[in-house]
Structure formats: structure tokens, C-alpha cells
Amino acid sequence: MALTRLQSAPCIPLACGHRLRSRAMPLQMLHASRTRVYSRSRRQHVVQAAASGFSSEEPYKVLGLREGADSESVQRQYNKLKREKKGDESAISAIENAHSSLMMRNLTMRMQGGVSVAKDIKYADKAQYLPWRPRLYRADNKVLLYSGIAQALLTAWALLLSVTAGTQPVIASAVVGGVGNVYKINQIFPPSSSSTASEEEKRKGLRNILRGCLLAFLATFAGCFLFFTLPDLVASKINKQLPYWFYANEKVLLCVGTTLCNTLMTAFFR
């Protein structure tokens, strides 16, 4: 009996240790299993898209794009449709499959040298100077229309009611430009309001607002500087006197410059 007890005694810590490890394993694997859920789902869509055998036009039809649309247009339309079809699982699945199919096709063509790569992607590993600088991006027709009408009305206000308008059209132009910029940037980088969104995704909305206000400030500054400050500065440097009407219509010039620059900024930059 004594020999039997001695032989069985060393097994007790191992058994206990085994039980402790077996209880700790699920806690250790919990976070990893959660992080694999999205990647597994995304891989499933990619595999489905590769196996679905889309024709050359079908993915574009699903996304509502013309055939041959560039990657930026595809990504923008993909984000837009996901917001519109939120809650419709079948529609979301079709959108995911079409998007994955186009991305896989573009990747294949890119590896074969058949697709030009945007500079932002091509030089993504390079250090960027002034990362918050304005970048070329054409707004959609709705933004162009509403922004142009609003800025035209402000210009008319400054021209027709110059005595009473003062600098109010300049301030209003900056506000309209900021709203247009934020709306456009939200289309490109849609913020997430979901309760399951990460902190980075939740901060995206605030960054879009700051970005839009910055663009409006730059446009307003450029308009005031180019249409009044710069000509006056150049004239003083070369000892020339500008016409009387230039100084008499200072506020009108500031407003015209501001509305023009804000219109161009909203239309062609992000």
C-alpha cells in the first residue's frame, strides 16, 4: 500500500496543473477567437467571389457602376451601398461578393502590370510631408450643384447689398464651404455609429469635421489673400497706387475671392 501511495503521489500536481491549464485556456483564446470572426467572414466572401464566376460586367451591375470603374469609385460605391442596405443580409452578401471579386480582379491585373496604381497606394510606405494638405478629388454632381448655388447667392448678396452686407458673406461662405467639405469627406470615409465600432472608427467622424473646417479655412484665407492682400502688397512693393475702386470695394473683393475659392475647394479637393 505504501509503495502504491508513493507512486501515485507525484501524479496529483500534474493532474491539478492540467485542470488549471484547461480552465485558463478558454480565457486566453477568447480574444483571439473574437478577432478571427471578421477576418474569417471576409475570407469567406473572397472565396465565394472567386468561386462564383462573375462575368466581366456582373460585379459592376451589382454595385451600380459602369464597367471599368477605378478602384476609388468601387470603394466609394461599396461603402455607400453598405450604408443603404444595412440590415438586408442577402443584399450585403451580394455587395460583399461583388466588391471582393473586383478587388481580386484588380489585384491580379495590378500584379500583371495591367492597372496603374494611385500615388497614395504606390508610395504608401514613403514618409508624407504635410499629410493634412488638400488633395485632388472631384465631388459628385449633387455637392457641386448645391455648393455652387449657395456660393453664388452669397456673391450676389455682397454685390447687390454691399453697403449693409459688410463681411457677413465672407463668414457665411466659410460656413457653407465647411459644411460641403464635411459632407463630401463623409461620403469618402463614412463614420460608423454602430455600438460595436472600434474607437478608431468612432473618431473618424470627428476627424472628418476637423478636415472639412480646415479646408474651408484654407479656402477663405486664399480668397482674401489673392483678391485683396496680395495685389495691395505687390503695389506697395513697387511703389504703385491701385485704383480707387479697389479700396472702395474691399469687402466685395474679399467676398468674391472667398466664395470662388470655397467653391473650388469643395468641388475639387478633399
Secondary structure, 3 states (H helix, E strand, C coil): CHHHHHHHCCHHHHHHHHHHHHHHHHHHHHHHHHHHHHHHHHHHHHHHHHHHCCCCCHHHHHHCCCCCCCHHHHHHHHHHHHHHCCCCHHHHHHHHHHHHHHHHHHHHHHHCCCCCCCHHHHCCCCCCCCCCCCCECCCCHHHHHHHHHHHHHHHHHHHHCHHHHCCHHHHHHHHHHHHHHHHHHHHHCCCCCCCCCCHHHHHHHHHHHHHHHHHHHHHHHHHHHHHHHHHHHHHHHCCCCCCHHHHHCHHHHHHHHHHHHHHHHHHHEC
